[in-house]
Amino acid sequence: MACLGVIQAKKRAELMVTCLVTGGTRGAGRGMAIELGAAGATVYVTGRTTRASRSPLNRAETIEETAELVTRAGGQGIAVRCDHLVPSEVEALARRVEDEQDGRLDVLVDDTWGGDQWIEWKPLWEHNLLILGLGRRSEACRRRCCYKL
């Protein structure tokens, strides 16, 4: 049995998968980040809520907590505060990953949302339709900055 653990550890070390999980503070993003960590990946966890500064939603979960869960699961969790609607923050994130991982990003999980304040059960035409553009804007920003990795 000890031999199997050594083999699995070597396989994980050889894989050296680098992942970026956007919106990894809670929910599905957090779950995916932890599972990537369980597979031995280095996982950059991004979001707006940190221990030092909460997002406008004032939720308790933080990117640091998610990064710690990734590490406990067997990977390397790295918390990076990033608002994916701010191009300069996404550019800085892409530069950091590129510098720290020798230009390598293997997996990009896009789980940004940030639209909780617009969730109301009413007809679509009664909503503020700004929410429909948020995902497209944040994805376009990531595409420009991160897809080259």
N, CA, C and O atoms as a GROMACS GRO file, in nm:
protein
  596
    1MET      N    1   0.082  -0.120   0.000
    1MET     CA    2   0.000   0.000   0.000
    1MET      C    3   0.085   0.125   0.000
    1MET      O    4   0.053   0.222  -0.068
    2ALA      N    5   0.195   0.125   0.076
    2ALA     CA    6   0.283   0.242   0.078
    2ALA      C    7   0.340   0.268  -0.060
    2ALA      O    8   0.360   0.384  -0.099
    3CYS      N    9   0.367   0.162  -0.134
    3CYS     CA   10   0.422   0.173  -0.269
    3CYS      C   11   0.323   0.246  -0.360
    3CYS      O   12   0.362   0.331  -0.440
    4LEU      N   13   0.196   0.214  -0.348
    4LEU     CA   14   0.093   0.278  -0.429
    4LEU      C   15   0.091   0.428  -0.402
    4LEU      O   16   0.077   0.508  -0.495
    5GLY      N   17   0.104   0.467  -0.277
    5GLY     CA   18   0.108   0.609  -0.242
    5GLY      C   19   0.226   0.681  -0.305
    5GLY      O   20   0.213   0.795  -0.349
    6VAL      N   21   0.341   0.615  -0.308
    6VAL     CA   22   0.460   0.674  -0.370
    6VAL      C   23   0.438   0.690  -0.520
    6VAL      O   24   0.474   0.794  -0.578
    7ILE      N   25   0.381   0.588  -0.584
    7ILE     CA   26   0.354   0.595  -0.728
    7ILE      C   27   0.256   0.707  -0.759
    7ILE      O   28   0.277   0.784  -0.852
    8GLN      N   29   0.150   0.716  -0.681
    8GLN     CA   30   0.052   0.823  -0.704
    8GLN      C   31   0.116   0.960  -0.684
    8GLN      O   32   0.088   1.052  -0.761
    9ALA      N   33   0.201   0.974  -0.584
    9ALA     CA   34   0.269   1.101  -0.560
    9ALA      C   35   0.360   1.136  -0.678
    9ALA      O   36   0.366   1.252  -0.718
   10LYS      N   37   0.430   1.038  -0.732
   10LYS     CA   38   0.517   1.063  -0.848
   10LYS      C   39   0.435   1.103  -0.969
   10LYS      O   40   0.474   1.194  -1.043
   11LYS      N   41   0.323   1.036  -0.991
   11LYS     CA   42   0.237   1.071  -1.104
   11LYS      C   43   0.188   1.214  -1.092
   11LYS      O   44   0.187   1.289  -1.189
   12ARG      N   45   0.146   1.251  -0.973
   12ARG     CA   46   0.101   1.388  -0.951
   12ARG      C   47   0.212   1.487  -0.978
   12ARG      O   48   0.189   1.590  -1.042
   13ALA      N   49   0.330   1.459  -0.932
   13ALA     CA   50   0.443   1.549  -0.952
   13ALA      C   51   0.476   1.562  -1.101
   13ALA      O   52   0.512   1.671  -1.147
   14GLU      N   53   0.464   1.453  -1.176
   14GLU     CA   54   0.493   1.456  -1.318
   14GLU      C   55   0.389   1.536  -1.395
   14GLU      O   56   0.422   1.602  -1.494
   15LEU      N   57   0.265   1.531  -1.352
   15LEU     CA   58   0.159   1.601  -1.425
   15LEU      C   59   0.174   1.752  -1.416
   15LEU      O   60   0.162   1.821  -1.518
   16MET      N   61   0.198   1.803  -1.300
   16MET     CA   62   0.217   1.946  -1.278
   16MET      C   63   0.115   2.030  -1.357
   16MET      O   64   0.154   2.113  -1.439
   17VAL      N   65  -0.010   2.008  -1.333
   17VAL     CA   66  -0.117   2.078  -1.403
   17VAL      C   67  -0.143   2.211  -1.334
   17VAL      O   68  -0.156   2.217  -1.211
   18THR      N   69  -0.149   2.317  -1.414
   18THR     CA   70  -0.179   2.450  -1.361
   18THR      C   71  -0.319   2.490  -1.404
   18THR      O   72  -0.354   2.483  -1.522
   19CYS      N   73  -0.400   2.530  -1.306
   19CYS     CA   74  -0.539   2.564  -1.331
   19CYS      C   75  -0.570   2.703  -1.279
   19CYS      O   76  -0.507   2.752  -1.184
   20LEU      N   77  -0.667   2.767  -1.341
   20LEU     CA   78  -0.721   2.894  -1.294
   20LEU      C   79  -0.871   2.877  -1.281
   20LEU      O   80  -0.939   2.844  -1.378
   21VAL      N   81  -0.923   2.899  -1.161
   21VAL     CA   82  -1.067   2.891  -1.137
   21VAL      C   83  -1.116   3.030  -1.102
   21VAL      O   84  -1.086   3.083  -0.995
   22THR      N   85  -1.193   3.089  -1.194
   22THR     CA   86  -1.250   3.220  -1.168
   22THR      C   87  -1.378   3.200  -1.089
   22THR      O   88  -1.450   3.102  -1.109
   23GLY      N   89  -1.408   3.292  -0.999
   23GLY     CA   90  -1.528   3.277  -0.918
   23GLY      C   91  -1.518   3.159  -0.824
   23GLY      O   92  -1.617   3.090  -0.800
   24GLY      N   93  -1.399   3.135  -0.771
   24GLY     CA   94  -1.376   3.018  -0.686
   24GLY      C   95  -1.405   3.040  -0.539
   24GLY      O   96  -1.369   2.957  -0.455
   25THR      N   97  -1.469   3.150  -0.505
   25THR     CA   98  -1.495   3.181  -0.365
   25THR      C   99  -1.594   3.085  -0.301
   25THR      O  100  -1.578   3.048  -0.185
   26ARG      N  101  -1.695   3.045  -0.375
   26ARG     CA  102  -1.800   2.960  -0.317
   26ARG      C  103  -1.868   2.878  -0.427
   26ARG      O  104  -1.836   2.892  -0.545
   27GLY      N  105  -1.959   2.796  -0.388
   27GLY     CA  106  -2.042   2.722  -0.482
   27GLY      C  107  -1.967   2.628  -0.574
   27GLY      O  108  -1.872   2.562  -0.533
   28ALA      N  109  -2.011   2.624  -0.699
   28ALA     CA  110  -1.953   2.532  -0.797
   28ALA      C  111  -1.805   2.562  -0.822
   28ALA      O  112  -1.725   2.470  -0.837
   29GLY      N  113  -1.768   2.689  -0.825
   29GLY     CA  114  -1.628   2.725  -0.845
   29GLY      C  115  -1.539   2.670  -0.736
   29GLY      O  116  -1.431   2.617  -0.761
   30ARG      N  117  -1.587   2.682  -0.613
   30ARG     CA  118  -1.511   2.627  -0.499
   30ARG      C  119  -1.500   2.476  -0.511
   30ARG      O  120  -1.392   2.421  -0.492
   31GLY      N  121  -1.609   2.410  -0.543
   31GLY     CA  122  -1.608   2.264  -0.557
   31GLY      C  123  -1.513   2.218  -0.666
   31GLY      O  124  -1.440   2.121  -0.646
   32MET      N  125  -1.513   2.286  -0.780
   32MET     CA  126  -1.423   2.247  -0.889
   32MET      C  127  -1.277   2.271  -0.851
   32MET      O  128  -1.191   2.190  -0.883
   33ALA      N  129  -1.250   2.381  -0.783
   33ALA     CA  130  -1.113   2.410  -0.739
   33ALA      C  131  -1.061   2.300  -0.645
   33ALA      O  132  -0.948   2.254  -0.659
   34ILE      N  133  -1.145   2.260  -0.551
   34ILE     CA  134  -1.105   2.155  -0.455
   34ILE      C  135  -1.079   2.023  -0.527
   34ILE      O  136  -0.981   1.955  -0.497
   35GLU      N  137  -1.164   1.987  -0.620
   35GLU     CA  138  -1.145   1.861  -0.694
   35GLU      C  139  -1.020   1.864  -0.780
   35GLU      O  140  -0.951   1.763  -0.793
   36LEU      N  141  -0.989   1.979  -0.840
   36LEU     CA  142  -0.864   1.992  -0.915
   36LEU      C  143  -0.745   1.975  -0.821
   36LEU      O  144  -0.645   1.913  -0.855
   37GLY      N  145  -0.758   2.032  -0.701
   37GLY     CA  146  -0.654   2.014  -0.600
   37GLY      C  147  -0.638   1.868  -0.560
   37GLY      O  148  -0.527   1.821  -0.541
   38ALA      N  149  -0.749   1.798  -0.547
   38ALA     CA  150  -0.744   1.656  -0.511
   38ALA      C  151  -0.672   1.575  -0.618
   38ALA      O  152  -0.617   1.468  -0.590
   39ALA      N  153  -0.672   1.626  -0.741
   39ALA     CA  154  -0.600   1.558  -0.850
   39ALA      C  155  -0.453   1.601  -0.854
   39ALA      O  156  -0.377   1.556  -0.940
   40GLY      N  157  -0.413   1.687  -0.759
   40GLY     CA  158  -0.273   1.728  -0.750
   40GLY      C  159  -0.237   1.855  -0.824
   40GLY      O  160  -0.118   1.885  -0.838
   41ALA      N  161  -0.334   1.929  -0.872
   41ALA     CA  162  -0.307   2.048  -0.952
   41ALA      C  163  -0.267   2.168  -0.866
   41ALA      O  164  -0.300   2.176  -0.748
   42THR      N  165  -0.197   2.260  -0.930
   42THR     CA  166  -0.177   2.394  -0.875
   42THR      C  167  -0.297   2.474  -0.922
   42THR      O  168  -0.322   2.484  -1.042
   43VAL      N  169  -0.371   2.532  -0.828
   43VAL     CA  170  -0.496   2.599  -0.862
   43VAL      C  171  -0.493   2.744  -0.815
   43VAL      O  172  -0.484   2.772  -0.695
   44TYR      N  173  -0.500   2.836  -0.911
   44TYR     CA  174  -0.516   2.977  -0.880
   44TYR      C  175  -0.666   3.000  -0.863
   44TYR      O  176  -0.744   2.978  -0.955
   45VAL      N  177  -0.705   3.045  -0.744
   45VAL     CA  178  -0.844   3.067  -0.711
   45VAL      C  179  -0.869   3.217  -0.710
   45VAL      O  180  -0.806   3.290  -0.632
   46THR      N  181  -0.959   3.264  -0.796
   46THR     CA  182  -0.985   3.407  -0.800
   46THR      C  183  -1.128   3.439  -0.761
   46THR      O  184  -1.218   3.356  -0.773
   47GLY      N  185  -1.145   3.560  -0.713
   47GLY     CA  186  -1.274   3.612  -0.674
   47GLY      C  187  -1.253   3.749  -0.613
   47GLY      O  188  -1.140   3.798  -0.608
   48ARG      N  189  -1.361   3.810  -0.568
   48ARG     CA  190  -1.351   3.944  -0.512
   48ARG      C  191  -1.352   3.946  -0.360
   48ARG      O  192  -1.317   4.047  -0.299
   49THR      N  193  -1.392   3.836  -0.298
   49THR     CA  194  -1.404   3.834  -0.152
   49THR      C  195  -1.280   3.774  -0.089
   49THR      O  196  -1.245   3.659  -0.114
   50THR      N  197  -1.213   3.855  -0.007
   50THR     CA  198  -1.093   3.811   0.065
   50THR      C  199  -1.117   3.830   0.214
   50THR      O  200  -1.217   3.889   0.255
   51ARG      N  201  -1.025   3.782   0.293
   51ARG     CA  202  -1.036   3.805   0.437
   51ARG      C  203  -1.025   3.953   0.469
   51ARG      O  204  -1.086   4.002   0.564
   52ALA      N  205  -0.948   4.024   0.390
   52ALA     CA  206  -0.926   4.167   0.415
   52ALA      C  207  -1.037   4.255   0.357
   52ALA      O  208  -1.060   4.365   0.405
   53SER      N  209  -1.105   4.205   0.254
   53SER     CA  210  -1.203   4.290   0.184
   53SER      C  211  -1.315   4.204   0.126
   53SER      O  212  -1.290   4.116   0.045
   54ARG      N  213  -1.435   4.231   0.167
   54ARG     CA  214  -1.549   4.157   0.115
   54ARG      C  215  -1.602   4.222  -0.012
   54ARG      O  216  -1.585   4.342  -0.034
   55SER      N  217  -1.665   4.142  -0.095
   55SER     CA  218  -1.727   4.193  -0.217
   55SER      C  219  -1.851   4.273  -0.178
   55SER      O  220  -1.892   4.271  -0.062
   56PRO      N  221  -1.911   4.343  -0.274
   56PRO     CA  222  -2.034   4.418  -0.243
   56PRO      C  223  -2.147   4.331  -0.188
   56PRO      O  224  -2.238   4.383  -0.123
   57LEU      N  225  -2.142   4.201  -0.212
   57LEU     CA  226  -2.246   4.111  -0.160
   57LEU      C  227  -2.229   4.080  -0.012
   57LEU      O  228  -2.322   4.032   0.052
   58ASN      N  229  -2.109   4.108   0.042
   58ASN     CA  230  -2.081   4.090   0.184
   58ASN      C  231  -2.100   3.945   0.231
   58ASN      O  232  -2.149   3.921   0.341
   59ARG      N  233  -2.060   3.850   0.147
   59ARG     CA  234  -2.069   3.709   0.184
   59ARG      C  235  -1.947   3.670   0.265
   59ARG      O  236  -1.842   3.735   0.255
   60ALA      N  237  -1.959   3.568   0.346
   60ALA     CA  238  -1.852   3.530   0.439
   60ALA      C  239  -1.739   3.447   0.376
   60ALA      O  240  -1.626   3.453   0.423
   61GLU      N  241  -1.768   3.371   0.270
   61GLU     CA  242  -1.666   3.284   0.211
   61GLU      C  243  -1.556   3.369   0.147
   61GLU      O  244  -1.583   3.478   0.096
   62THR      N  245  -1.431   3.318   0.149
   62THR     CA  246  -1.319   3.392   0.091
   62THR      C  247  -1.238   3.305  -0.005
   62THR      O  248  -1.244   3.182   0.000
   63ILE      N  249  -1.162   3.372  -0.091
   63ILE     CA  250  -1.075   3.297  -0.181
   63ILE      C  251  -0.962   3.230  -0.105
   63ILE      O  252  -0.914   3.125  -0.146
   64GLU      N  253  -0.919   3.290   0.005
   64GLU     CA  254  -0.814   3.227   0.087
   64GLU      C  255  -0.861   3.094   0.144
   64GLU      O  256  -0.786   2.997   0.146
   65GLU      N  257  -0.987   3.089   0.190
   65GLU     CA  258  -1.041   2.964   0.242
   65GLU      C  259  -1.043   2.856   0.134
   65GLU      O  260  -1.007   2.742   0.159
   66THR      N  261  -1.086   2.895   0.014
   66THR     CA  262  -1.089   2.798  -0.096
   66THR      C  263  -0.949   2.748  -0.127
   66THR      O  264  -0.928   2.628  -0.147
   67ALA      N  265  -0.850   2.839  -0.133
   67ALA     CA  266  -0.712   2.799  -0.160
   67ALA      C  267  -0.661   2.702  -0.054
   67ALA      O  268  -0.590   2.607  -0.085
   68GLU      N  269  -0.697   2.726   0.071
   68GLU     CA  270  -0.657   2.635   0.179
   68GLU      C  271  -0.721   2.498   0.161
   68GLU      O  272  -0.657   2.395   0.186
   69LEU      N  273  -0.847   2.494   0.119
   69LEU     CA  274  -0.915   2.367   0.094
   69LEU      C  275  -0.849   2.292  -0.022
   69LEU      O  276  -0.838   2.169  -0.018
   70VAL      N  277  -0.807   2.364  -0.125
   70VAL     CA  278  -0.736   2.303  -0.238
   70VAL      C  279  -0.608   2.237  -0.188
   70VAL      O  280  -0.578   2.123  -0.224
   71THR      N  281  -0.534   2.308  -0.106
   71THR     CA  282  -0.407   2.256  -0.053
   71THR      C  283  -0.431   2.134   0.035
   71THR      O  284  -0.359   2.035   0.027
   72ARG      N  285  -0.535   2.142   0.121
   72ARG     CA  286  -0.568   2.027   0.206
   72ARG      C  287  -0.609   1.905   0.125
   72ARG      O  288  -0.588   1.791   0.168
   73ALA      N  289  -0.666   1.928   0.008
   73ALA     CA  290  -0.711   1.818  -0.077
   73ALA      C  291  -0.594   1.752  -0.150
   73ALA      O  292  -0.610   1.644  -0.208
   74GLY      N  293  -0.477   1.816  -0.149
   74GLY     CA  294  -0.360   1.755  -0.212
   74GLY      C  295  -0.294   1.837  -0.320
   74GLY      O  296  -0.190   1.798  -0.373
   75GLY      N  297  -0.352   1.951  -0.355
   75GLY     CA  298  -0.293   2.037  -0.457
   75GLY      C  299  -0.221   2.154  -0.394
   75GLY      O  300  -0.186   2.152  -0.276
   76GLN      N  301  -0.200   2.256  -0.474
   76GLN     CA  302  -0.144   2.381  -0.424
   76GLN      C  303  -0.244   2.491  -0.457
   76GLN      O  304  -0.263   2.525  -0.573
   77GLY      N  305  -0.306   2.545  -0.354
   77GLY     CA  306  -0.404   2.651  -0.373
   77GLY      C  307  -0.339   2.787  -0.360
   77GLY      O  308  -0.264   2.812  -0.266
   78ILE      N  309  -0.368   2.875  -0.456
   78ILE     CA  310  -0.312   3.010  -0.456
   78ILE      C  311  -0.428   3.107  -0.473
   78ILE      O  312  -0.494   3.108  -0.577
   79ALA      N  313  -0.453   3.188  -0.371
   79ALA     CA  314  -0.562   3.286  -0.375
   79ALA      C  315  -0.514   3.415  -0.441
   79ALA      O  316  -0.409   3.469  -0.406
   80VAL      N  317  -0.592   3.463  -0.538
   80VAL     CA  318  -0.561   3.589  -0.605
   80VAL      C  319  -0.690   3.670  -0.616
   80VAL      O  320  -0.785   3.627  -0.681
   81ARG      N  321  -0.691   3.786  -0.553
   81ARG     CA  322  -0.809   3.872  -0.563
   81ARG      C  323  -0.812   3.932  -0.703
   81ARG      O  324  -0.714   3.991  -0.749
   82CYS      N  325  -0.926   3.917  -0.772
   82CYS     CA  326  -0.938   3.968  -0.908
   82CYS      C  327  -1.084   3.993  -0.940
   82CYS      O  328  -1.169   3.905  -0.922
   83ASP      N  329  -1.114   4.112  -0.987
   83ASP     CA  330  -1.247   4.144  -1.042
   83ASP      C  331  -1.233   4.125  -1.192
   83ASP      O  332  -1.164   4.202  -1.258
   84HIS      N  333  -1.298   4.026  -1.246
   84HIS     CA  334  -1.282   3.990  -1.386
   84HIS      C  335  -1.350   4.087  -1.482
   84HIS      O  336  -1.346   4.066  -1.603
   85LEU      N  337  -1.412   4.191  -1.430
   85LEU     CA  338  -1.465   4.298  -1.514
   85LEU      C  339  -1.366   4.412  -1.528
   85LEU      O  340  -1.391   4.508  -1.601
   86VAL      N  341  -1.253   4.404  -1.458
   86VAL     CA  342  -1.151   4.510  -1.462
   86VAL      C  343  -1.031   4.456  -1.541
   86VAL      O  344  -0.955   4.374  -1.490
   87PRO      N  345  -1.014   4.502  -1.666
   87PRO     CA  346  -0.907   4.449  -1.751
   87PRO      C  347  -0.768   4.453  -1.688
   87PRO      O  348  -0.691   4.358  -1.705
   88SER      N  349  -0.734   4.558  -1.617
   88SER     CA  350  -0.600   4.566  -1.557
   88SER      C  351  -0.578   4.457  -1.452
   88SER      O  352  -0.467   4.407  -1.438
   89GLU      N  353  -0.684   4.419  -1.379
   89GLU     CA  354  -0.671   4.312  -1.279
   89GLU      C  355  -0.654   4.176  -1.347
   89GLU      O  356  -0.577   4.092  -1.300
   90VAL      N  357  -0.725   4.153  -1.457
   90VAL     CA  358  -0.713   4.027  -1.529
   90VAL      C  359  -0.576   4.019  -1.596
   90VAL      O  360  -0.514   3.913  -1.598
   91GLU      N  361  -0.528   4.131  -1.650
   91GLU     CA  362  -0.394   4.134  -1.710
   91GLU      C  363  -0.287   4.102  -1.605
   91GLU      O  364  -0.194   4.027  -1.632
   92ALA      N  365  -0.300   4.160  -1.486
   92ALA     CA  366  -0.204   4.133  -1.378
   92ALA      C  367  -0.210   3.986  -1.337
   92ALA      O  368  -0.106   3.926  -1.311
   93LEU      N  369  -0.329   3.929  -1.331
   93LEU     CA  370  -0.344   3.787  -1.299
   93LEU      C  371  -0.275   3.701  -1.405
   93LEU      O  372  -0.200   3.610  -1.371
   94ALA      N  373  -0.299   3.730  -1.532
   94ALA     CA  374  -0.237   3.653  -1.640
   94ALA      C  375  -0.085   3.663  -1.634
   94ALA      O  376  -0.016   3.562  -1.653
   95ARG      N  377  -0.032   3.781  -1.608
   95ARG     CA  378   0.113   3.798  -1.595
   95ARG      C  379   0.167   3.716  -1.479
   95ARG      O  380   0.273   3.654  -1.490
   96ARG      N  381   0.095   3.717  -1.368
   96ARG     CA  382   0.140   3.641  -1.250
   96ARG      C  383   0.146   3.492  -1.280
   96ARG      O  384   0.246   3.426  -1.250
   97VAL      N  385   0.038   3.439  -1.339
   97VAL     CA  386   0.037   3.296  -1.372
   97VAL      C  387   0.150   3.266  -1.471
   97VAL      O  388   0.221   3.167  -1.456
   98GLU      N  389   0.165   3.351  -1.571
   98GLU     CA  390   0.270   3.330  -1.671
   98GLU      C  391   0.409   3.330  -1.606
   98GLU      O  392   0.492   3.244  -1.636
   99ASP      N  393   0.434   3.425  -1.517
   99ASP     CA  394   0.564   3.434  -1.450
   99ASP      C  395   0.589   3.317  -1.356
   99ASP      O  396   0.698   3.260  -1.355
  100GLU      N  397   0.489   3.283  -1.277
  100GLU     CA  398   0.508   3.179  -1.176
  100GLU      C  399   0.504   3.037  -1.232
  100GLU      O  400   0.560   2.945  -1.172
  101GLN      N  401   0.439   3.018  -1.348
  101GLN     CA  402   0.421   2.883  -1.402
  101GLN      C  403   0.490   2.866  -1.538
  101GLN      O  404   0.452   2.780  -1.618
  102ASP      N  405   0.590   2.947  -1.563
  102ASP     CA  406   0.666   2.938  -1.688
  102ASP      C  407   0.576   2.944  -1.812
  102ASP      O  408   0.594   2.869  -1.907
  103GLY      N  409   0.481   3.035  -1.808
  103GLY     CA  410   0.394   3.056  -1.923
  103GLY      C  411   0.289   2.951  -1.945
  103GLY      O  412   0.232   2.943  -2.054
  104ARG      N  413   0.264   2.870  -1.846
  104ARG     CA  414   0.176   2.754  -1.863
  104ARG      C  415   0.046   2.769  -1.784
  104ARG      O  416   0.047   2.793  -1.663
  105LEU      N  417  -0.064   2.754  -1.854
  105LEU     CA  418  -0.197   2.743  -1.793
  105LEU      C  419  -0.268   2.631  -1.867
  105LEU      O  420  -0.298   2.643  -1.986
  106ASP      N  421  -0.296   2.521  -1.796
  106ASP     CA  422  -0.354   2.403  -1.859
  106ASP      C  423  -0.507   2.403  -1.860
  106ASP      O  424  -0.569   2.359  -1.956
  107VAL      N  425  -0.566   2.453  -1.752
  107VAL     CA  426  -0.711   2.447  -1.737
  107VAL      C  427  -0.762   2.582  -1.691
  107VAL      O  428  -0.710   2.639  -1.594
  108LEU      N  429  -0.863   2.634  -1.760
  108LEU     CA  430  -0.930   2.758  -1.719
  108LEU      C  431  -1.076   2.725  -1.693
  108LEU      O  432  -1.148   2.686  -1.784
  109VAL      N  433  -1.118   2.740  -1.567
  109VAL     CA  434  -1.257   2.716  -1.530
  109VAL      C  435  -1.321   2.853  -1.505
  109VAL      O  436  -1.282   2.925  -1.414
  110ASP      N  437  -1.420   2.887  -1.587
  110ASP     CA  438  -1.487   3.016  -1.576
  110ASP      C  439  -1.616   2.998  -1.497
  110ASP      O  440  -1.716   2.947  -1.549
  111ASP      N  441  -1.613   3.040  -1.372
  111ASP     CA  442  -1.732   3.031  -1.288
  111ASP      C  443  -1.766   3.167  -1.228
  111ASP      O  444  -1.817   3.175  -1.117
  112THR      N  445  -1.737   3.273  -1.303
  112THR     CA  446  -1.773   3.406  -1.253
  112THR      C  447  -1.923   3.425  -1.262
  112THR      O  448  -1.990   3.369  -1.349
  113TRP      N  449  -1.974   3.504  -1.171
  113TRP     CA  450  -2.116   3.534  -1.172
  113TRP      C  451  -2.134   3.678  -1.128
  113TRP      O  452  -2.151   3.765  -1.214
  114GLY      N  453  -2.130   3.707  -1.001
  114GLY     CA  454  -2.141   3.844  -0.953
  114GLY      C  455  -2.276   3.908  -0.973
  114GLY      O  456  -2.289   4.030  -0.959
  115GLY      N  457  -2.376   3.831  -1.005
  115GLY     CA  458  -2.507   3.888  -1.032
  115GLY      C  459  -2.613   3.856  -0.929
  115GLY      O  460  -2.732   3.868  -0.957
  116ASP      N  461  -2.572   3.814  -0.810
  116ASP     CA  462  -2.671   3.777  -0.708
  116ASP      C  463  -2.773   3.886  -0.680
  116ASP      O  464  -2.890   3.858  -0.653
  117GLN      N  465  -2.728   4.011  -0.686
  117GLN     CA  466  -2.819   4.121  -0.654
  117GLN      C  467  -2.932   4.136  -0.757
  117GLN      O  468  -3.030   4.206  -0.731
  118TRP      N  469  -2.918   4.072  -0.873
  118TRP     CA  470  -3.021   4.082  -0.976
  118TRP      C  471  -3.115   3.962  -0.977
  118TRP      O  472  -3.205   3.956  -1.061
  119ILE      N  473  -3.096   3.868  -0.888
  119ILE     CA  474  -3.182   3.750  -0.889
  119ILE      C  475  -3.315   3.784  -0.823
  119ILE      O  476  -3.323   3.807  -0.702
  120GLU      N  477  -3.415   3.784  -0.903
  120GLU     CA  478  -3.553   3.802  -0.856
  120GLU      C  479  -3.640   3.721  -0.950
  120GLU      O  480  -3.618   3.719  -1.071
  121TRP      N  481  -3.738   3.654  -0.894
  121TRP     CA  482  -3.827   3.575  -0.978
  121TRP      C  483  -3.939   3.664  -1.029
  121TRP      O  484  -4.043   3.679  -0.966
  122LYS      N  485  -3.914   3.722  -1.146
  122LYS     CA  486  -4.012   3.805  -1.215
  122LYS      C  487  -3.985   3.793  -1.365
  122LYS      O  488  -3.880   3.743  -1.404
  123PRO      N  489  -4.076   3.838  -1.449
  123PRO     CA  490  -4.055   3.826  -1.594
  123PRO      C  491  -3.924   3.894  -1.638
  123PRO      O  492  -3.886   3.998  -1.582
  124LEU      N  493  -3.858   3.836  -1.736
  124LEU     CA  494  -3.731   3.885  -1.785
  124LEU      C  495  -3.735   4.034  -1.820
  124LEU      O  496  -3.642   4.108  -1.788
  125TRP      N  497  -3.842   4.079  -1.884
  125TRP     CA  498  -3.851   4.219  -1.928
  125TRP      C  499  -3.861   4.318  -1.812
  125TRP      O  500  -3.848   4.439  -1.833
  126GLU      N  501  -3.883   4.268  -1.692
  126GLU     CA  502  -3.887   4.356  -1.575
  126GLU      C  503  -3.752   4.365  -1.503
  126GLU      O  504  -3.738   4.442  -1.409
  127HIS      N  505  -3.655   4.288  -1.547
  127HIS     CA  506  -3.521   4.290  -1.487
  127HIS      C  507  -3.436   4.402  -1.545
  127HIS      O  508  -3.462   4.451  -1.655
  128ASN      N  509  -3.336   4.441  -1.470
  128ASN     CA  510  -3.231   4.526  -1.523
  128ASN      C  511  -3.143   4.433  -1.607
  128ASN      O  512  -3.078   4.344  -1.551
  129LEU      N  513  -3.139   4.450  -1.735
  129LEU     CA  514  -3.072   4.355  -1.824
  129LEU      C  515  -2.921   4.373  -1.830
  129LEU      O  516  -2.855   4.309  -1.911
  130LEU      N  517  -2.866   4.456  -1.745
  130LEU     CA  518  -2.721   4.472  -1.736
  130LEU      C  519  -2.654   4.339  -1.709
  130LEU      O  520  -2.543   4.314  -1.756
  131ILE      N  521  -2.720   4.253  -1.632
  131ILE     CA  522  -2.662   4.124  -1.594
  131ILE      C  523  -2.626   4.040  -1.715
  131ILE      O  524  -2.530   3.962  -1.711
  132LEU      N  525  -2.701   4.053  -1.823
  132LEU     CA  526  -2.674   3.972  -1.941
  132LEU      C  527  -2.538   4.002  -2.003
  132LEU      O  528  -2.478   3.916  -2.067
  133GLY      N  529  -2.489   4.123  -1.984
  133GLY     CA  530  -2.360   4.160  -2.040
  133GLY      C  531  -2.241   4.131  -1.951
  133GLY      O  532  -2.128   4.130  -2.000
  134LEU      N  533  -2.262   4.107  -1.823
  134LEU     CA  534  -2.150   4.087  -1.731
  134LEU      C  535  -2.065   3.965  -1.766
  134LEU      O  536  -1.943   3.973  -1.771
  135GLY      N  537  -2.130   3.853  -1.790
  135GLY     CA  538  -2.057   3.732  -1.823
  135GLY      C  539  -1.978   3.747  -1.952
  135GLY      O  540  -1.864   3.703  -1.960
  136ARG      N  541  -2.039   3.809  -2.052
  136ARG     CA  542  -1.972   3.828  -2.180
  136ARG      C  543  -1.853   3.923  -2.166
  136ARG      O  544  -1.748   3.900  -2.226
  137ARG      N  545  -1.869   4.029  -2.087
  137ARG     CA  546  -1.759   4.124  -2.068
  137ARG      C  547  -1.643   4.059  -1.993
  137ARG      O  548  -1.527   4.076  -2.032
  138SER      N  549  -1.672   3.984  -1.887
  138SER     CA  550  -1.564   3.922  -1.810
  138SER      C  551  -1.496   3.813  -1.892
  138SER      O  552  -1.374   3.796  -1.882
  139GLU      N  553  -1.572   3.738  -1.971
  139GLU     CA  554  -1.514   3.633  -2.054
  139GLU      C  555  -1.426   3.694  -2.164
  139GLU      O  556  -1.320   3.641  -2.193
  140ALA      N  557  -1.469   3.804  -2.224
  140ALA     CA  558  -1.388   3.870  -2.327
  140ALA      C  559  -1.256   3.920  -2.269
  140ALA      O  560  -1.152   3.912  -2.334
  141CYS      N  561  -1.262   3.970  -2.147
  141CYS     CA  562  -1.141   4.017  -2.081
  141CYS      C  563  -1.045   3.901  -2.056
  141CYS      O  564  -0.925   3.914  -2.081
  142ARG      N  565  -1.095   3.789  -2.008
  142ARG     CA  566  -1.011   3.672  -1.984
  142ARG      C  567  -0.955   3.617  -2.115
  142ARG      O  568  -0.839   3.576  -2.122
  143ARG      N  569  -1.039   3.618  -2.218
  143ARG     CA  570  -0.994   3.566  -2.349
  143ARG      C  571  -0.873   3.646  -2.397
  143ARG      O  572  -0.775   3.588  -2.445
  144ARG      N  573  -0.879   3.777  -2.384
  144ARG     CA  574  -0.771   3.862  -2.430
  144ARG      C  575  -0.643   3.842  -2.348
  144ARG      O  576  -0.533   3.848  -2.402
  145CYS      N  577  -0.658   3.816  -2.220
  145CYS     CA  578  -0.541   3.810  -2.131
  145CYS      C  579  -0.490   3.669  -2.103
  145CYS      O  580  -0.369   3.649  -2.093
  146CYS      N  581  -0.579   3.571  -2.091
  146CYS     CA  582  -0.538   3.440  -2.041
  146CYS      C  583  -0.527   3.332  -2.150
  146CYS      O  584  -0.453   3.235  -2.132
  147TYR      N  585  -0.597   3.346  -2.258
  147TYR     CA  586  -0.597   3.237  -2.355
  147TYR      C  587  -0.463   3.216  -2.422
  147TYR      O  588  -0.436   3.108  -2.474
  148LYS      N  589  -0.378   3.318  -2.421
  148LYS     CA  590  -0.245   3.302  -2.481
  148LYS      C  591  -0.156   3.208  -2.399
  148LYS      O  592  -0.060   3.152  -2.451
  149LEU      N  593  -0.190   3.190  -2.270
  149LEU     CA  594  -0.114   3.098  -2.185
  149LEU      C  595  -0.150   2.960  -2.222
  149LEU      O  596  -0.097   2.865  -2.164
   0.00000   0.00000   0.00000
